[in-house]
Amino acid sequence: MKRTSTITRIGMYTVGFFTLMNTTAVAYAASLQSPLNPMVSSIPLFISTLLKAMVIVALPVISVFIVLSGFRFLLAQGKEEGLKIAKENFKYVMYGTILILGAWTIASIIVSVVAQVTN
C-alpha cells in the first residue's frame, strides 16, 4: 500500500473544505431554525459557530500535545531516533493547529463577506 504524503492529505482536506464552504454559500438563502441557538439562522453562520466551538475545544488539546512533544524532546536526550519521533510529533501538532485555526478563520471570513454582500 502506498503512503500518501502530508502535502497531498492537506490538499485533499483543503479541497473538501472549500467545496463544503462553496455549497453552504450557495445555500445561504435558506433560513434555519436552530434549536440550540436562535442567533444561528443560516448554514454558513452555523458552520462558523461549529468551527468556533471546535477551536474552543481543540486549543487545550493542542496545548497538551505541544507539552507532550516537548517532553519527547527532553526524553530523547540527544538520541537520533527519539529526536526524530519528537520532531515528527511536533510537526503534526503544528499541522493540526494550522488546519483547525485556518478552517475557523476562513469560515469566519466567508460568513462576513456573504453577510456584507446580502445586506
HELIX and SHEET records of a PDB file:
HELIX    1   1 THR A    6  VAL A   26  1                                  21    
HELIX    2   2 ALA A   27  ALA A   29  5                                   3    
HELIX    3   3 ILE A   43  ALA A   76  1                                  34    
HELIX    4   4 GLU A   80  THR A  118  1                                  39    
END                                                                             
